[in-house]
């Protein structure tokens, strides 16, 4: 389900909830106006208190509902952002990993050639530095690609957490 679908569903459910919560105070208000309207004293005493409390509950319900909806929407937006970041990291990892395989193959050929020849140590050291840096980049791309299939490990008894260092 896409974020827009979830947002519209949340708004629809909020509207239904407000309608249901709002109908009760409205019906009480109508009842009091129709049955007790014969006197201006409707707004004083117990009946007036009931009317004021009913309206206050209705307003409070709307306020709480709006806060819940705002919280719900911000949570959806945050999850949508995280999904986009994960998707981008996977794409970057994949696009970097493909050329790395070709580079690694050429490095292996160079290593075998230099180990058989009498190349200066400076060239061998530079090749070792290149191989070490290649491994660092490869490990970083593996971490990007690991986002698509997170592995969890037990931490405290039955509690599992995602291992971000694998």
LINCOR-V320954 format. One record per backbone hydrogen bond with DSSP energy under -1.0 kcal/mol. NH is the residue of the N-H (numbers start at 1). CO is the residue of the C=O. E is the energy in kcal/mol with one decimal. If there is no record, write none. Layout:
# LINCOR-V320954
nh:co:e
NH:CO:E
NH:CO:E
This chain:
# LINCOR-V320954
nh:co:e
6:2:-2.1
7:3:-2.6
8:4:-2.5
9:5:-2.2
10:6:-2.5
11:7:-2.4
12:8:-2.2
13:9:-2.6
14:10:-2.2
15:11:-2.4
16:12:-2.2
17:13:-2.4
18:14:-2.6
19:15:-2.3
20:16:-2.5
21:17:-2.9
22:18:-2.8
23:19:-1.4
26:22:-1.5
27:23:-2.7
28:24:-2.4
29:25:-2.7
30:26:-2.5
31:27:-2.7
32:28:-2.6
33:29:-2.3
34:30:-2.7
35:31:-3.0
36:32:-1.7
39:36:-1.3
42:39:-1.1
43:40:-1.3
44:41:-1.6
49:45:-2.0
50:46:-2.7
51:47:-2.4
52:48:-2.6
53:49:-2.8
54:50:-2.5
55:51:-2.4
56:52:-2.5
57:53:-2.6
58:54:-2.0
59:55:-2.5
60:56:-2.7
61:57:-2.6
62:58:-2.0
63:59:-2.3
64:60:-2.9
65:61:-2.4
66:62:-2.4
67:63:-2.0
68:64:-2.5
69:65:-2.5
70:66:-2.6
71:67:-2.4
72:68:-2.6
73:69:-2.7
74:70:-2.4
75:71:-2.0
76:72:-2.1
77:73:-2.4
78:74:-2.2
79:75:-2.3
80:76:-2.4
81:77:-2.3
82:78:-2.4
83:79:-2.2
84:80:-2.0
85:81:-2.5
86:82:-2.5
87:83:-2.4
88:84:-2.2
89:85:-2.6
90:86:-2.3
91:87:-2.1
92:88:-2.8
93:89:-2.7
94:90:-2.4
95:91:-2.6
96:92:-2.2
97:93:-2.1
98:94:-1.7
100:96:-1.4
101:97:-1.5
103:99:-2.3
104:100:-2.9
105:101:-2.0
106:102:-2.1
107:103:-2.5
108:104:-2.2
109:105:-1.8
110:106:-2.4
111:107:-2.7
112:108:-2.4
113:109:-2.2
114:110:-2.9
115:111:-2.1
116:112:-1.1
117:113:-1.4
124:120:-1.7
125:121:-2.9
126:122:-2.2
127:123:-2.3
128:124:-2.2
129:125:-2.2
130:126:-2.3
131:127:-2.5
132:128:-2.6
133:129:-2.5
134:130:-2.4
135:131:-2.2
136:132:-1.7
137:133:-2.2
138:134:-2.7
139:135:-2.4
140:136:-1.9
141:137:-2.3
142:138:-2.0
143:139:-1.8
144:140:-1.8
145:141:-2.6
146:142:-1.8
147:144:-1.2
148:145:-1.2
153:161:-2.6
155:159:-3.2
159:156:-1.9
161:153:-2.2
163:151:-3.1
